[in-house]
Amino acid sequence: MARQHCNSETKIVIVGGVAGGASAAARARRVNQQARIILLEKGPFVSYANCGLPFHLSGEIEKREDLFVASVERLKKRFDIDVRVQSEVVSINRIDRFVTVQDAVSGKAYEETFDKLILACGAEAIAPPLPGIDATGVFHLKTVGDMDRIITYIERENPSSAAVVGGGFIGLEAAEALHRRELEVTVIEAADQLLGPWDPDMAGQVEQHLLDEMFVEVVKSDPIAAIETKDGSVCSVETRSGEKIDADLVILALGVRPLSALARDAGLKCSEQGLIAVDARQQTSDENIFAVGDAVQSTCRITGQPTWLPLAGPANRQGRVAGTNAAGGEDAFPGTIGTSIVRVGKITAGRTGLSERQAQAAGLDYITALISGKSHAGYYPGARDVQLKYIVETPSGRLLGAQAVGRDGVDKRIDVLATAIIGKMTVADILHLELAYAPPFGAAKDPINMAAMVAQNILDQTTEVVSWEALYEESPTPLILDVRSEEERKTVYVKNSELMPIDDLRERVSTLDPDRPTRVYCRIGQRGYFAEQFLKAAGFRDVKNIAGGWRAIWGDHREDGLIGQEPEPQD
């Protein structure tokens, strides 16, 4: 890219701060030292880490002031940006190029002209019109003010139970924060799984951790219907099915909706979902107006289709692009692949690219590969399981998406795989990636490589796999063969399965019926693969390896399918 440097006296007005607006302002100044830059922020804070709010609520981030990224004074002194907080833009005049600003301090309105305008209006928390929603003790967790009110309420009222409505990022992070504060927590989710962007088999592992190790209750497929009150304060939550859940505190984490009314009222083009339409330059349907962040429609880099990803990372990069272009430079935002990560208790879940649901919606043909590897060399102390799933296009082998769940090493795998997706790499390429290896850090065959090997074997039809979900739907019922050791089976095993350790399989194969459909499993899938290959060579007609082994049994299937529970290594 050519060096970006301009000297025109362009007047740039930015509506909104935080990730998109503040990054646009700083970038515009770096590109154009002569521009006049005004940033108008409706709230009292110009730039803060709203992703960090749950972690101050939990006490992990001790100092509230650590959440503030840049102050009004710093932006003025370092970048010569005229920042005005508590200044709400209420309308845009595109013809005469000015905005009308309502000053919350003085109560007066005034007009501010612009040459270029950047909208970083963000999104607002969804608040459905439910009975009791305005009761004392009911909160969102979207702004610093929301966080302050929750902490004040907890310190004043000392609640013992909480309901978190919504099982997405903020909902689960809020649930963990309240759990750390020793409240009894219930998560209520209207859909049939937590973490909607993930596939159910991966999200199910997070749910299992909430239930088994954090003792957080989970209610699914049952939307909230009402908030019950006593003397004006919340006392319980009622779901659509009629279930009542005691709660002295409620956090609504039902997602967000774009704040695009300002753009719509100004006649800017918006999607049916209310997202501001922009091109790669972040330019709206008006050549003098740009838009960034949670209110804009983006493009999926994998499918080329419109998408929406209200996260700080894309907002920052969009802000950089808009700031460059508004200041007279030239830049483009290539779109997004949806990379994201969340920690819930001791479990981390990460994803990048397409889920199965998204691949299906895009009309793509694909296979999946599921493995369970180790965060580093298994013989080095502290190695933990990392479950890794690939969504792979057929027949090309291009990696479309990846998801990982584990206690350690999830972040670096997802970051590598996000890079692979951007680079349009195939699993054949990923199989041969040279990744850093020493026993404390990785393995000679990293889970990234291992999952690619499994995917390539499936593409080459060297192996056939079946998921637990599909297995339970098979008819007639196949033989489920457990090829682990007798000692392992004493701890945990799958119902209605027959034990035949892999090391005994050659001697005992004659006792099996080669005409009966046979499904093999071990702990993570590797011994199952060996058994599958041997049985096929021995003349068995229908043999499949159960993807991911018993470690991949998830959610509702776990209760029905497993007897016993293998303990996790102690922290």
C-alpha positions as CSV (number, residue, x, y, z in Angstrom):
1,M,0.0,0.0,0.0
2,A,1.2,3.5,-0.8
3,R,2.2,5.8,2.0
4,Q,-0.9,7.5,3.4
5,H,-0.3,11.2,3.9
6,C,-2.5,14.2,3.2
7,N,-2.5,17.9,4.1
8,S,-5.9,19.1,3.2
9,E,-7.9,21.1,5.8
10,T,-10.8,18.6,5.6
11,K,-13.3,18.9,8.5
12,I,-14.2,15.4,9.7
13,V,-17.0,14.8,12.2
14,I,-17.2,11.4,13.9
15,V,-20.4,10.2,15.6
16,G,-19.6,7.8,18.4
17,G,-16.5,6.7,20.1
18,V,-15.4,3.4,21.7
19,A,-13.8,0.9,19.2
20,G,-14.9,2.2,15.8
21,G,-15.1,5.9,16.3
22,A,-12.0,6.4,18.4
23,S,-9.8,4.3,16.0
24,A,-11.2,6.3,13.0
25,A,-10.3,9.5,14.7
26,A,-6.8,8.5,15.6
27,R,-6.2,7.1,12.1
28,A,-7.6,10.2,10.4
29,R,-5.1,12.3,12.3
30,R,-2.2,10.1,11.4
31,V,-3.1,10.3,7.7
32,N,-3.9,14.1,7.7
33,Q,-2.2,16.4,10.1
34,Q,-4.1,19.4,8.8
35,A,-7.6,18.1,9.1
36,R,-10.0,19.4,11.7
37,I,-11.4,16.3,13.6
38,I,-14.4,16.4,15.9
39,L,-15.6,13.4,17.8
40,L,-19.2,13.5,19.2
41,E,-20.0,10.9,21.8
42,K,-23.5,10.5,23.4
43,G,-22.2,9.0,26.6
44,P,-19.8,10.2,29.2
45,F,-16.8,8.1,28.1
46,V,-15.1,8.4,24.7
47,S,-13.2,5.1,24.6
48,Y,-13.4,2.1,26.9
49,A,-13.1,-1.6,26.7
50,N,-16.7,-2.8,26.8
51,C,-15.4,-6.4,26.3
52,G,-13.7,-6.1,29.7
53,L,-16.9,-5.2,31.6
54,P,-17.7,-8.8,32.8
55,F,-14.1,-9.1,34.0
56,H,-14.4,-6.1,36.3
57,L,-17.7,-7.4,37.5
58,S,-16.0,-10.6,38.4
59,G,-13.2,-8.8,40.2
60,E,-10.5,-10.2,37.8
61,I,-9.8,-6.6,36.5
62,E,-9.5,-4.9,39.9
63,K,-9.3,-1.3,38.9
64,R,-12.3,0.3,37.0
65,E,-10.0,2.9,35.4
66,D,-8.1,0.1,33.6
67,L,-11.1,-0.3,31.3
68,F,-10.6,3.2,29.8
69,V,-8.5,3.1,26.7
70,A,-8.2,6.8,25.9
71,S,-9.4,9.9,27.7
72,V,-10.7,13.1,26.3
73,E,-7.6,14.9,27.4
74,R,-5.2,12.3,25.8
75,L,-7.0,12.4,22.5
76,K,-6.8,16.2,22.5
77,K,-3.2,16.5,23.6
78,R,-1.7,13.7,21.5
79,F,-3.9,13.8,18.4
80,D,-5.5,17.3,18.5
81,I,-8.9,15.8,18.3
82,D,-11.9,17.9,19.5
83,V,-13.8,15.3,21.7
84,R,-17.2,16.3,23.0
85,V,-18.8,13.8,25.3
86,Q,-22.5,13.8,26.3
87,S,-23.1,15.2,22.9
88,E,-25.8,13.3,21.0
89,V,-26.2,13.7,17.2
90,V,-29.9,13.7,16.6
91,S,-30.1,14.4,12.8
92,I,-28.0,14.6,9.7
93,N,-28.6,17.2,6.9
94,R,-26.9,15.6,3.9
95,I,-27.7,18.5,1.5
96,D,-26.1,21.2,3.5
97,R,-23.7,18.8,5.3
98,F,-24.3,19.4,8.9
99,V,-25.4,17.5,12.0
100,T,-27.6,18.7,14.8
101,V,-26.1,18.0,18.2
102,Q,-28.0,17.9,21.5
103,D,-25.7,18.9,24.4
104,A,-26.8,17.0,27.5
105,V,-24.9,19.3,29.9
106,S,-26.3,22.6,28.7
107,G,-29.5,21.2,27.3
108,K,-29.0,23.2,24.1
109,A,-28.9,22.0,20.5
110,Y,-26.5,23.3,17.9
111,E,-25.4,22.6,14.3
112,E,-21.9,21.3,13.3
113,T,-20.9,21.3,9.7
114,F,-18.7,18.6,8.1
115,D,-16.9,17.8,4.9
116,K,-16.7,14.1,5.8
117,L,-18.9,12.3,8.3
118,I,-18.1,9.0,10.0
119,L,-20.9,7.1,11.8
120,A,-19.9,4.8,14.6
121,C,-23.3,4.6,16.3
122,G,-22.9,1.1,17.6
123,A,-25.7,-1.2,18.8
124,E,-28.1,-1.3,21.8
125,A,-29.0,-4.1,24.1
126,I,-32.2,-5.9,23.2
127,A,-34.9,-5.3,25.8
128,P,-38.2,-7.1,24.9
129,P,-41.5,-5.7,26.3
130,L,-41.8,-8.3,29.1
131,P,-43.8,-8.0,32.3
132,G,-41.5,-6.9,35.1
133,I,-38.6,-5.8,32.8
134,D,-38.3,-2.4,34.6
135,A,-38.1,-3.9,38.1
136,T,-35.3,-3.1,40.5
137,G,-32.6,-5.7,40.1
138,V,-32.9,-6.2,36.3
139,F,-29.9,-5.1,34.3
140,H,-28.1,-5.2,30.9
141,L,-24.3,-5.4,30.7
142,K,-23.5,-3.2,27.7
143,T,-22.0,0.0,29.1
144,V,-19.8,1.1,31.9
145,G,-23.0,2.5,33.5
146,D,-24.6,-0.9,33.3
147,M,-21.6,-2.5,35.0
148,D,-21.5,0.2,37.8
149,R,-25.2,-0.3,38.5
150,I,-24.9,-4.1,38.8
151,I,-21.9,-3.8,41.2
152,T,-23.7,-1.2,43.3
153,Y,-26.8,-3.4,43.5
154,I,-24.8,-6.5,44.5
155,E,-22.9,-4.6,47.2
156,R,-26.0,-3.0,48.5
157,E,-28.6,-5.9,48.3
158,N,-26.3,-8.9,48.6
159,P,-28.3,-11.1,46.3
160,S,-27.9,-14.9,46.6
161,S,-29.3,-16.0,43.2
162,A,-29.2,-14.7,39.6
163,A,-30.7,-15.5,36.3
164,V,-28.8,-14.7,33.1
165,V,-31.1,-14.5,30.1
166,G,-29.1,-15.4,27.0
167,G,-26.4,-17.9,26.4
168,G,-24.1,-16.0,24.1
169,F,-20.8,-14.3,24.8
170,I,-22.0,-11.7,27.3
171,G,-24.4,-14.0,28.9
172,L,-21.9,-16.7,29.7
173,E,-19.2,-14.2,30.7
174,A,-21.8,-12.6,33.0
175,A,-22.7,-16.0,34.4
176,E,-19.1,-16.7,35.2
177,A,-18.7,-13.3,36.9
178,L,-21.7,-13.9,39.1
179,H,-20.5,-17.4,39.8
180,R,-17.2,-16.0,41.0
181,R,-19.1,-13.7,43.3
182,E,-20.7,-16.9,44.8
183,L,-24.2,-16.4,43.5
184,E,-26.4,-19.4,42.5
185,V,-26.7,-18.8,38.7
186,T,-29.1,-20.1,36.1
187,V,-28.6,-19.4,32.4
188,I,-31.8,-19.2,30.3
189,E,-31.5,-19.7,26.6
190,A,-34.4,-19.6,24.1
191,A,-32.6,-21.7,21.5
192,D,-31.7,-25.3,21.8
193,Q,-28.0,-24.7,22.5
194,L,-25.7,-22.1,24.1
195,L,-23.2,-20.2,21.9
196,G,-25.3,-20.0,18.8
197,P,-22.4,-19.4,16.4
198,W,-20.8,-22.7,17.4
199,D,-21.9,-26.1,16.2
200,P,-24.0,-28.0,18.9
201,D,-21.4,-30.7,19.4
202,M,-18.8,-28.1,20.4
203,A,-21.1,-25.8,22.3
204,G,-22.3,-28.9,24.2
205,Q,-18.9,-29.2,25.8
206,V,-19.2,-25.8,27.3
207,E,-22.6,-26.5,28.6
208,Q,-21.3,-29.7,30.2
209,H,-18.6,-27.7,32.0
210,L,-21.2,-25.3,33.3
211,L,-23.3,-28.1,34.7
212,D,-20.7,-30.5,36.0
213,E,-18.0,-28.3,37.3
214,M,-19.4,-24.8,37.9
215,F,-22.8,-26.0,39.1
216,V,-24.5,-23.4,37.0
217,E,-28.0,-24.5,35.9
218,V,-28.9,-24.3,32.2
219,V,-32.4,-24.0,30.8
220,K,-32.7,-24.3,27.0
221,S,-35.4,-24.1,24.4
222,D,-37.5,-22.1,26.8
223,P,-37.7,-18.3,26.4
224,I,-38.2,-16.0,29.2
225,A,-41.9,-14.9,29.5
226,A,-42.0,-12.7,32.6
227,I,-40.0,-11.3,35.4
228,E,-41.8,-11.6,38.7
229,T,-41.4,-8.9,41.4
230,K,-42.0,-8.4,45.1
231,D,-42.2,-4.8,46.4
232,G,-40.9,-3.6,43.1
233,S,-37.8,-5.8,43.1
234,V,-37.2,-8.9,41.0
235,C,-37.8,-12.2,42.9
236,S,-38.0,-14.8,40.1
237,V,-38.1,-15.4,36.3
238,E,-40.9,-17.3,34.6
239,T,-40.2,-19.1,31.3
240,R,-42.7,-19.8,28.5
241,S,-43.2,-23.4,29.7
242,G,-44.2,-22.1,33.1
243,E,-41.0,-22.9,35.0
244,K,-40.2,-20.4,37.7
245,I,-36.6,-19.7,38.6
246,D,-35.7,-17.9,41.8
247,A,-33.5,-14.8,41.1
248,D,-32.6,-11.8,43.2
249,L,-30.8,-10.4,40.2
250,V,-31.4,-10.7,36.5
251,I,-29.0,-9.8,33.7
252,L,-30.5,-9.6,30.2
253,A,-28.0,-10.7,27.6
254,L,-30.4,-11.2,24.6
255,G,-28.1,-9.7,22.1
256,V,-27.9,-6.3,20.4
257,R,-29.6,-4.5,17.6
258,P,-27.9,-1.9,15.4
259,L,-28.4,1.8,16.1
260,S,-29.0,2.8,12.6
261,A,-32.0,5.1,13.0
262,L,-29.8,8.2,12.4
263,A,-28.6,6.8,9.1
264,R,-32.1,5.7,8.0
265,D,-33.7,9.0,8.8
266,A,-31.0,10.7,6.7
267,G,-32.0,8.5,3.8
268,L,-28.8,6.3,3.7
269,K,-29.2,2.9,2.3
270,C,-29.8,0.2,4.9
271,S,-30.5,-3.6,4.8
272,E,-33.8,-5.2,5.7
273,Q,-32.2,-6.0,9.1
274,G,-31.5,-2.3,9.7
275,L,-27.7,-2.5,9.0
276,I,-26.1,0.4,7.3
277,A,-24.9,-0.6,3.8
278,V,-21.3,0.2,3.1
279,D,-18.7,-0.7,0.4
280,A,-15.2,-1.9,1.0
281,R,-14.1,1.7,1.7
282,Q,-16.7,1.8,4.5
283,Q,-18.5,4.4,2.4
284,T,-22.3,4.6,2.6
285,S,-24.7,5.5,-0.2
286,D,-23.6,9.1,0.4
287,E,-20.0,9.7,-0.9
288,N,-19.3,12.0,2.0
289,I,-20.5,9.7,4.8
290,F,-18.7,6.6,6.1
291,A,-19.9,4.1,8.7
292,V,-18.2,1.5,10.9
293,G,-18.8,-0.9,13.7
294,D,-21.8,-2.7,15.1
295,A,-24.4,-0.9,13.0
296,V,-22.9,-1.7,9.6
297,Q,-23.3,-4.7,7.2
298,S,-20.1,-6.4,6.3
299,T,-19.1,-9.2,3.9
300,C,-18.1,-12.7,4.7
301,R,-14.6,-13.3,3.1
302,I,-15.4,-17.0,2.6
303,T,-18.8,-16.8,0.9
304,G,-18.9,-13.2,-0.4
305,Q,-22.3,-12.9,1.2
306,P,-23.5,-10.1,3.5
307,T,-22.9,-10.7,7.2
308,W,-23.0,-9.0,10.6
309,L,-20.4,-9.3,13.3
310,P,-20.8,-6.8,16.1
311,L,-17.4,-7.3,17.7
312,A,-14.6,-4.9,18.7
313,G,-11.9,-6.4,16.3
314,P,-13.8,-5.7,13.0
315,A,-15.0,-2.3,14.4
316,N,-11.4,-1.3,15.0
317,R,-10.2,-2.3,11.6
318,Q,-13.2,-0.7,9.9
319,G,-12.5,2.5,11.8
320,R,-9.0,2.5,10.5
321,V,-10.3,2.2,6.9
322,A,-12.9,4.9,7.3
323,G,-10.5,7.2,9.0
324,T,-8.0,6.8,6.2
325,N,-10.5,7.4,3.4
326,A,-12.3,10.3,5.1
327,A,-8.9,12.0,5.6
328,G,-8.0,11.7,2.0
329,G,-6.1,8.4,1.9
330,E,-7.1,5.1,0.3
331,D,-7.9,1.9,2.1
332,A,-10.3,-1.0,1.9
333,F,-11.8,-3.4,4.4
334,P,-11.8,-7.0,3.0
335,G,-14.6,-8.4,5.1
336,T,-14.7,-10.7,8.1
337,I,-14.5,-14.5,8.8
338,G,-16.1,-14.4,12.2
339,T,-13.1,-15.3,14.5
340,S,-14.1,-15.2,18.1
341,I,-13.3,-16.7,21.5
342,V,-14.9,-16.9,24.9
343,R,-13.8,-18.3,28.3
344,V,-16.4,-19.9,30.6
345,G,-14.9,-21.0,33.9
346,K,-11.9,-23.2,33.0
347,I,-13.1,-23.9,29.5
348,T,-12.3,-21.8,26.4
349,A,-14.3,-22.0,23.2
350,G,-12.9,-20.5,20.0
351,R,-14.1,-20.4,16.4
352,T,-13.2,-19.0,13.0
353,G,-14.9,-19.2,9.6
354,L,-18.1,-21.0,8.9
355,S,-20.1,-23.3,11.2
356,E,-21.9,-26.3,9.7
357,R,-25.1,-24.3,9.7
358,Q,-23.5,-21.4,7.8
359,A,-21.9,-23.8,5.3
360,Q,-25.3,-25.3,4.7
361,A,-26.9,-21.9,4.3
362,A,-24.3,-20.9,1.8
363,G,-25.0,-24.1,-0.3
364,L,-21.5,-25.5,0.2
365,D,-20.6,-29.2,0.1
366,Y,-18.4,-30.1,3.1
367,I,-17.2,-32.7,5.5
368,T,-16.3,-32.4,9.1
369,A,-13.3,-33.7,11.0
370,L,-13.3,-33.9,14.8
371,I,-10.3,-34.8,16.9
372,S,-9.2,-34.5,20.5
373,G,-5.5,-33.7,20.9
374,K,-3.3,-32.3,23.7
375,S,-2.4,-28.7,24.4
376,H,1.2,-29.7,24.4
377,A,3.3,-32.9,24.5
378,G,1.3,-35.5,26.5
379,Y,4.3,-36.6,28.5
380,Y,5.1,-33.0,29.7
381,P,3.1,-32.1,32.9
382,G,-0.1,-30.1,32.5
383,A,-1.1,-31.3,29.0
384,R,-4.9,-30.8,28.5
385,D,-7.4,-32.1,26.0
386,V,-8.2,-29.7,23.1
387,Q,-11.1,-30.7,20.9
388,L,-10.8,-29.4,17.4
389,K,-13.3,-29.5,14.6
390,Y,-12.8,-28.6,10.9
391,I,-15.5,-27.8,8.3
392,V,-13.8,-28.6,5.0
393,E,-15.1,-27.9,1.5
394,T,-15.5,-30.9,-0.9
395,P,-13.9,-31.8,-3.1
396,S,-11.4,-28.9,-2.9
397,G,-10.3,-29.6,0.7
398,R,-10.3,-25.8,1.5
399,L,-10.8,-25.1,5.1
400,L,-14.1,-23.3,5.6
401,G,-14.2,-23.1,9.4
402,A,-12.7,-24.4,12.6
403,Q,-13.9,-24.6,16.2
404,A,-11.9,-25.6,19.4
405,V,-12.8,-26.2,23.0
406,G,-10.4,-26.9,25.8
407,R,-8.7,-25.7,29.0
408,D,-5.5,-24.6,27.3
409,G,-4.1,-23.8,23.9
410,V,-7.4,-23.0,22.2
411,D,-6.5,-19.4,21.3
412,K,-3.3,-20.2,19.4
413,R,-4.9,-23.0,17.4
414,I,-7.8,-20.7,16.3
415,D,-5.4,-17.9,15.4
416,V,-3.4,-20.2,13.2
417,L,-6.5,-21.5,11.6
418,A,-8.0,-18.0,11.0
419,T,-4.8,-17.2,9.1
420,A,-5.1,-20.5,7.1
421,I,-8.7,-19.5,6.1
422,I,-7.6,-16.0,5.0
423,G,-4.9,-17.7,3.0
424,K,-7.4,-20.1,1.4
425,M,-5.4,-23.1,2.5
426,T,-6.5,-26.7,2.1
427,V,-6.2,-29.4,4.7
428,A,-3.4,-30.8,2.6
429,D,-1.5,-27.5,3.2
430,I,-2.4,-27.4,6.9
431,L,-1.3,-31.0,7.3
432,H,2.2,-29.9,6.5
433,L,2.3,-26.7,8.5
434,E,5.5,-26.4,10.5
435,L,4.4,-25.2,14.0
436,A,6.6,-24.4,17.0
437,Y,7.4,-27.5,19.0
438,A,9.0,-28.1,22.3
439,P,7.3,-30.3,25.0
440,P,6.0,-27.3,27.1
441,F,4.5,-25.6,24.1
442,G,3.2,-28.1,21.6
443,A,3.6,-31.6,20.1
444,A,5.5,-33.0,17.1
445,K,2.0,-33.5,15.6
446,D,0.0,-30.6,16.7
447,P,-3.8,-30.9,17.0
448,I,-3.9,-28.6,14.0
449,N,-1.9,-31.1,11.9
450,M,-3.8,-34.1,13.3
451,A,-7.2,-32.7,12.4
452,A,-6.0,-32.0,8.9
453,M,-4.8,-35.6,8.6
454,V,-8.2,-36.9,9.7
455,A,-9.9,-34.5,7.2
456,Q,-7.6,-35.6,4.4
457,N,-8.3,-39.3,5.2
458,I,-12.1,-38.6,5.0
459,L,-11.7,-36.7,1.7
460,D,-9.6,-39.6,0.3
461,Q,-12.2,-42.1,1.7
462,T,-9.5,-43.8,3.6
463,T,-11.8,-43.6,6.6
464,E,-15.5,-43.3,7.3
465,V,-16.7,-41.5,10.4
466,V,-20.0,-41.1,12.1
467,S,-21.1,-38.6,14.8
468,W,-22.7,-39.6,18.0
469,E,-25.9,-37.7,16.9
470,A,-26.1,-39.7,13.7
471,L,-25.2,-43.0,15.5
472,Y,-28.2,-42.7,17.8
473,E,-30.5,-42.4,14.8
474,E,-29.2,-45.4,12.9
475,S,-31.5,-48.3,12.2
476,P,-30.9,-51.2,12.5
477,T,-28.9,-50.7,15.6
478,P,-25.2,-51.3,14.9
479,L,-22.7,-53.1,17.1
480,I,-20.8,-50.4,19.1
481,L,-17.3,-51.7,19.8
482,D,-15.2,-50.2,22.6
483,V,-11.6,-50.7,21.7
484,R,-10.1,-49.1,24.8
485,S,-8.5,-51.1,27.7
486,E,-10.4,-52.9,30.4
487,E,-9.0,-50.4,33.0
488,E,-10.4,-47.4,31.0
489,R,-13.8,-49.0,30.7
490,K,-14.1,-49.4,34.5
491,T,-14.2,-45.6,34.7
492,V,-16.5,-44.6,31.9
493,Y,-18.1,-46.3,28.9
494,V,-20.9,-46.0,26.4
495,K,-24.1,-47.8,27.0
496,N,-24.9,-50.9,24.9
497,S,-21.3,-51.2,23.8
498,E,-19.1,-54.3,23.7
499,L,-15.5,-54.2,25.0
500,M,-12.8,-55.5,22.7
501,P,-9.4,-53.8,23.4
502,I,-7.5,-52.8,20.3
503,D,-4.6,-55.1,21.4
504,D,-6.9,-58.1,21.5
505,L,-8.8,-57.4,18.3
506,R,-6.7,-59.6,16.0
507,E,-7.1,-62.6,18.3
508,R,-10.9,-62.1,18.9
509,V,-12.0,-60.8,15.5
510,S,-13.5,-64.2,14.6
511,T,-16.1,-63.8,17.3
512,L,-17.6,-60.8,15.5
513,D,-20.2,-60.8,12.6
514,P,-18.6,-59.2,9.5
515,D,-22.0,-58.6,8.0
516,R,-23.3,-56.6,11.0
517,P,-22.8,-52.8,10.8
518,T,-20.0,-52.0,13.3
519,R,-19.2,-48.7,14.9
520,V,-15.9,-48.4,16.9
521,Y,-14.9,-45.9,19.5
522,C,-12.0,-45.2,21.9
523,R,-11.3,-42.1,24.0
524,I,-10.5,-39.6,21.2
525,G,-10.7,-41.5,17.9
526,Q,-7.2,-42.6,17.2
527,R,-7.5,-46.3,18.3
528,G,-10.9,-46.3,16.7
529,Y,-9.3,-45.5,13.4
530,F,-6.8,-48.3,13.8
531,A,-9.6,-50.7,14.5
532,E,-11.7,-49.5,11.6
533,Q,-8.8,-50.1,9.2
534,F,-8.1,-53.6,10.5
535,L,-11.8,-54.7,10.4
536,K,-12.2,-53.4,6.9
537,A,-9.1,-55.4,5.8
538,A,-10.6,-58.4,7.6
539,G,-13.7,-58.3,5.3
540,F,-16.2,-56.3,7.5
541,R,-18.7,-54.7,5.2
542,D,-19.9,-51.7,7.1
543,V,-17.4,-50.2,9.7
544,K,-17.2,-46.6,10.8
545,N,-15.2,-44.8,13.4
546,I,-17.1,-42.6,15.9
547,A,-15.7,-39.2,15.4
548,G,-13.8,-37.8,18.4
549,G,-14.3,-40.9,20.6
550,W,-16.4,-40.8,23.7
551,R,-14.9,-37.4,24.5
552,A,-17.1,-36.0,21.8
553,I,-20.4,-37.1,23.3
554,W,-22.2,-33.8,24.0
555,G,-25.2,-32.2,25.7
556,D,-28.3,-34.3,25.8
557,H,-26.5,-37.4,24.3
558,R,-24.0,-37.5,27.2
559,E,-26.7,-38.2,29.8
560,D,-28.2,-41.0,27.6
561,G,-25.0,-42.4,26.3
562,L,-22.3,-42.4,29.0
563,I,-22.0,-44.4,32.2
564,G,-19.4,-43.0,34.5
565,Q,-17.2,-40.0,34.1
566,E,-13.5,-39.8,33.5
567,P,-12.0,-37.2,35.8
568,E,-10.1,-34.2,34.4
569,P,-6.5,-33.7,35.5
570,Q,-6.4,-31.4,38.5
571,D,-5.3,-27.8,38.0
